[in-house]
Amino acid sequence: MIDITEKRISLRSAAAEGFVYCTPETVKRIRENNLPKGDLFGIAKASGLLASKKTSDLIPHCHPVNIDFFDLTFEVIERGVKINAVAKSIGKTGIEMEVLTGLSVAALTIYDLLKPIDKQLEISDIRLLEKKGGKSETQFSKFAEGSKAAILVCSDSTFAGKREDGSGKTIESILKESNVEISDYSVVPDEPGTIRQKILSWVESGIDLIVTTGGTGLGPRDNTTDTVKELLDQEIPGVAEAMRSFGQDRTPYAMLSRSLAGRIKKTLIVCVPGSSNGARESLKAIFPAIFHAKKMMRGEGH
């Protein structure tokens, strides 16, 4: 199975439909509830619900997921039975396979219950109607596309060439994955004046997002958080909370991070740890939803 440890927990939903086609005589008997094996839709619904819970047992690469809501509905139409399935889950991966599995088994159950009276049965047109959550949430991603970002690596040792810049490269890669334009990339020492000057110059140039890395810990030269905090017009505590919460699920050291986020004029700034893992996990926790702040800062509401 693929690695989903870096995915965020979020609300996921999916909907699907499918059809069981049969003869007009069978349709008539369904409407009259005159069937040899009894309650058609009650049994089909029960089988679909049970099957949805067994999806990861049946399909090798499916992750087990919590199913927080699942429903099947049936409609008798001119050519047979239309089946609709919907489900919701709060988790790291989608729930569309559970929806499709539950619907498919419900269709097979209807087939089984009707086959004594109909030799022309056909299961057809099973398809996913929609899925929401995770990467399918494009309303946030569209704000990321075309945004201009700058990366500031704050590290005495990296500036002096004694330490390889890993976190900055990690941030650059994640920004590019989100179709964000990298307007500038700088490495500076842990000097408050230098950090302040670089950030303010980017703000004046109209950069949408500044990501700093390094200087968020408890060391004697960890100056980034304190320097940036003095520049903020507004702090956005929820962003830092999200980053630390995401990190805490992966390492107990995340609670020691002084990660920070806020707004300077119309520029977002996010301060993440100096380690590559810390930087990656922090951005995974807030991307792409962080870019919704652009809409809010333009006065376009939520």
C-alpha positions in Angstrom: 0.0 0.0 0.0 1.2 3.5 -0.6 2.5 5.6 2.3 -0.2 8.0 3.6 1.5 9.0 6.8 2.0 12.6 5.5 -1.6 13.1 4.6 -3.8 15.3 6.6 -7.0 14.0 8.4 -9.9 15.7 6.7 -13.6 15.1 5.9 -13.9 12.8 2.8 -17.1 12.0 1.0 -18.1 10.1 -2.1 -21.2 9.2 -4.1 -21.9 6.5 -6.8 -24.7 5.0 -8.8 -25.4 1.8 -10.6 -28.2 -0.1 -12.3 -29.7 -3.6 -12.4 -31.7 -4.0 -15.6 -34.4 -6.6 -15.8 -37.5 -7.5 -17.8 -40.8 -5.5 -17.5 -42.4 -8.5 -15.8 -39.7 -8.5 -13.1 -40.1 -4.7 -12.6 -43.9 -5.3 -12.1 -43.2 -8.0 -9.5 -40.7 -5.7 -7.7 -43.3 -3.0 -7.5 -45.8 -5.5 -6.1 -43.2 -7.0 -3.7 -44.0 -10.4 -5.2 -40.6 -12.0 -5.1 -39.6 -15.6 -4.3 -36.7 -14.6 -1.9 -38.5 -11.9 0.0 -37.5 -8.4 0.9 -35.4 -7.3 -2.1 -34.1 -3.9 -0.9 -33.8 -4.7 2.8 -31.4 -7.6 2.0 -29.6 -5.7 -0.7 -29.0 -2.7 1.6 -27.7 -4.9 4.4 -25.3 -6.7 2.1 -24.0 -3.4 0.7 -23.4 -2.0 4.2 -21.5 -5.2 5.2 -19.5 -5.2 2.0 -18.4 -1.6 2.4 -16.8 -2.5 5.8 -14.8 -5.3 4.1 -13.4 -3.3 1.3 -9.8 -3.3 2.5 -10.1 -7.1 3.0 -11.1 -7.6 -0.6 -9.0 -5.0 -2.5 -5.3 -5.4 -1.6 -4.1 -1.8 -1.9 -7.0 -0.2 -0.1 -6.3 1.2 3.3 -8.7 0.4 6.1 -10.8 3.5 6.8 -13.4 4.5 9.3 -16.8 4.8 7.7 -18.6 7.5 9.6 -21.7 7.4 7.3 -22.9 5.1 4.6 -26.3 4.9 2.9 -27.8 3.0 0.0 -31.1 4.0 -1.7 -33.0 2.2 -4.4 -35.4 3.4 -7.0 -37.5 1.2 -9.3 -37.3 2.6 -12.8 -38.8 1.5 -16.1 -35.9 -0.8 -17.0 -35.1 -2.1 -13.5 -33.5 -0.7 -10.3 -31.3 2.3 -9.8 -28.9 2.2 -6.8 -27.3 5.2 -5.2 -24.6 5.0 -2.5 -23.1 7.9 -0.4 -20.6 7.8 2.4 -18.6 10.1 4.6 -15.4 9.6 6.6 -12.9 11.7 8.5 -9.5 10.3 7.7 -6.4 10.4 5.6 -7.6 8.8 2.4 -10.7 8.7 0.3 -13.8 6.6 0.7 -14.8 6.1 -2.9 -13.7 2.5 -3.0 -16.0 1.7 0.0 -18.9 3.3 -1.8 -18.2 1.4 -5.1 -17.8 -1.9 -3.2 -20.9 -1.5 -1.2 -22.9 -0.5 -4.3 -21.5 -3.4 -6.3 -22.4 -6.0 -3.7 -25.9 -4.5 -3.3 -26.3 -4.9 -7.1 -25.0 -8.5 -6.9 -27.5 -9.2 -4.1 -30.4 -7.9 -6.2 -29.1 -10.0 -9.1 -29.1 -13.1 -6.8 -32.6 -12.4 -5.5 -34.1 -11.9 -8.9 -32.3 -14.6 -10.9 -35.0 -17.3 -10.2 -37.5 -15.2 -12.1 -35.4 -13.4 -14.7 -32.7 -14.8 -17.0 -32.0 -11.4 -18.7 -30.6 -9.5 -15.7 -27.8 -7.1 -16.3 -25.7 -5.1 -13.8 -24.5 -2.0 -15.6 -23.2 1.6 -15.4 -21.6 1.5 -12.0 -19.7 4.7 -11.6 -18.4 7.2 -9.2 -20.4 10.4 -9.3 -18.2 12.6 -7.1 -15.6 12.5 -4.4 -14.6 15.3 -2.0 -11.8 15.9 0.4 -8.0 15.6 0.2 -6.4 16.5 -3.1 -9.8 16.7 -4.8 -10.5 20.0 -2.9 -9.6 22.3 -5.8 -11.1 25.5 -4.2 -7.9 25.9 -2.1 -5.5 24.8 -4.8 -6.6 27.4 -7.2 -5.5 30.1 -4.8 -2.0 28.5 -4.7 -1.6 28.5 -8.4 0.1 31.7 -9.6 1.1 32.8 -6.1 4.5 34.3 -5.6 6.6 33.0 -2.7 10.0 33.6 -1.2 12.1 31.2 0.9 14.3 32.5 3.7 16.8 30.0 5.3 17.9 31.4 8.7 21.0 29.6 9.8 24.5 30.7 10.8 26.1 27.3 9.8 24.3 27.1 6.4 25.2 30.8 5.6 28.8 30.0 6.5 28.8 26.9 4.2 29.3 24.5 7.1 25.8 22.9 6.8 23.9 21.7 3.7 20.6 23.5 3.1 18.1 20.7 3.3 15.0 22.4 4.6 15.0 25.2 2.1 15.2 22.7 -0.8 12.4 20.7 0.7 10.2 23.9 0.9 11.1 24.8 -2.6 9.9 21.3 -3.8 6.6 21.5 -2.0 5.9 25.0 -3.3 6.6 23.9 -6.8 4.2 20.9 -6.4 1.5 23.4 -5.5 2.3 25.5 -8.7 3.6 28.4 -6.6 6.2 30.6 -8.3 9.5 30.9 -6.4 10.4 34.6 -6.7 13.4 34.6 -4.3 15.4 32.2 -2.2 17.9 33.5 0.3 20.2 32.1 3.0 21.0 34.5 5.9 22.7 34.2 9.3 20.6 34.2 12.5 20.8 38.0 12.8 17.5 39.8 13.6 18.5 42.8 11.6 19.3 40.8 8.5 16.2 38.7 8.8 14.0 41.8 9.3 15.5 43.6 6.3 15.0 40.7 3.9 11.4 40.1 5.0 10.4 43.7 4.7 11.9 44.0 1.2 9.9 41.0 0.1 6.7 42.5 1.6 7.2 45.7 -0.3 7.7 43.8 -3.5 4.3 42.2 -3.2 5.3 38.6 -2.4 2.2 36.6 -1.5 3.9 34.1 0.8 7.2 34.1 2.7 8.3 30.8 4.3 11.2 31.0 6.7 13.0 27.9 7.9 15.2 27.7 11.0 15.4 29.7 14.2 12.1 28.4 15.7 13.6 26.4 18.5 15.0 27.2 21.9 18.7 27.7 21.1 20.6 30.9 21.9 20.7 31.9 18.2 17.1 30.9 17.4 15.9 34.5 16.6 13.5 34.0 13.7 10.3 33.6 15.6 10.9 36.6 17.9 12.0 38.8 14.9 9.0 37.9 12.7 6.5 38.3 15.6 7.5 42.0 16.0 6.7 42.6 12.3 3.3 41.0 12.2 0.1 43.1 11.6 -1.9 40.0 12.6 -0.9 36.6 14.0 -2.7 33.5 12.7 -2.3 31.1 15.7 -4.4 28.4 14.0 -1.8 27.8 11.4 1.0 27.2 13.9 -1.4 25.1 16.0 -2.1 22.9 12.9 1.6 22.5 12.1 2.5 21.5 15.7 -0.5 19.2 16.0 0.4 17.4 12.7 4.0 17.1 13.9 3.1 15.9 17.3 1.5 12.9 15.8 4.9 12.0 14.3 7.4 13.1 17.0 7.1 14.3 20.6 9.7 17.0 19.8 7.1 19.0 17.8 5.9 20.6 21.0 9.2 22.3 21.4 8.8 24.2 18.1 8.0 27.9 18.2 6.6 27.9 14.6 4.7 31.0 13.8 2.3 32.4 11.1 0.8 35.7 10.4 0.2 38.6 8.0 2.4 41.6 7.2 0.3 43.9 5.1 -0.9 41.6 2.3 1.9 39.1 2.7 1.5 35.8 4.5 4.5 34.6 6.5 5.0 31.1 7.9 8.0 30.2 10.1 8.8 26.5 10.1 11.6 24.4 11.7 15.1 24.1 10.3 15.1 20.4 9.8 14.0 18.9 6.5 11.4 16.7 8.2 10.0 19.5 10.3 9.7 21.8 7.3 8.0 19.2 5.2 5.6 18.1 7.8 4.7 21.7 8.7 3.8 22.6 5.1 2.0 19.3 4.5 -0.2 20.2 7.5 -1.3 23.6 6.0 -1.1 23.3 2.2 -3.0 24.1 0.2 -5.7 25.5 2.6 -3.3 28.2 3.8 -3.8 29.9 0.4 -7.4 30.6 1.2 -6.1 33.4 3.3 -5.4 35.3 0.0 -9.1 35.5 -0.6 -9.8 36.7 2.9 -7.1 39.4 2.8 -8.7 40.7 -0.4 -11.9 41.2 1.5 -13.8 38.4 -0.4 -14.9 36.6 2.7 -14.6 33.0 3.5 
